[in-house]
């Protein structure tokens, strides 16, 4: 179909021209808008890259460099190790694993070249100053370690400790997962650090307990004697914040991993917190939920809780940690006035 523009009246021609001009203006505006949007997107992308780079640089400069021990612990976490779920094990620097009887003390000489397991002497095969050993304790068992500086460590069930065979340099440090009690040999010139995934505890010479199980909501440090300083790095989007608290005897420092805070309780009976190293679990005004959680770790058992059980009710008492499950259930019933039923094969106690 062909249109003869000569036959179109002048007023219609002007109307068509005006429509065409209007359409061209609209197209020009759209194209200009597209270019502006592309520029804005480019600006936003560049700004985002600069912001992220700034955040990375800020966080990188904010974080302290890792020590040899921390690097070793980080690499150990990434390495898949066949953890012995039944026996206490000592893992040497060369990955050799040695089974340890629960009644045997693991003891190091001052030079760290040999370790005694009970009366058996073993060469640690240390060929350099940064030689680390690891003790793994399965649930339901405990062990005792005497480090090269004379510090005594009681390692609780479901826990592991990484430490050097000898302490060189200006500090002494160990890496804990789980729970341990420490009687640190005094050395004013060489402070002692207990490091965990989330916090550090600094000490000169003292007796204290650190509980840092990965599955627990809180990390707890209880001081019986001496003085310690807890350092917790609260990680933020723009900047990290370092929280510190000094503890004196009778204080307990608690870090809430979810709320990211550090609080201190004073006037506590800390001796009951460390009672497990003597083979007893003592508790004063502890909630039933906390008691069952600890017993579950100590005995490697599962508690099946009745629907009407009040886990917030507080109790005081003690258990001998070498009791069998039936004796434990009887003692638990006596203290809480709850009914306890044992399934030895499945290692469960139903409490209601």
PyMOL commands that set and color helices and strands:
alter all, ss='L'
color gray80, all
select helices_A, chain A and resi 5-7+10-62+68-78+270-273+275-278+288-299+325-336
alter helices_A, ss='H'
color red, helices_A
select strands_A, chain A and resi 88-91+97-100+105-108+114-117+120-123+132-137+143-146+152-155+159-164+172-183+192-195+199-203+207-212+218-225+227-234+241-248+252-256+261-265+280-287+302-305+314-320+340-343+348-351
alter strands_A, ss='S'
color yellow, strands_A
deselect
rebuild
show_as cartoon
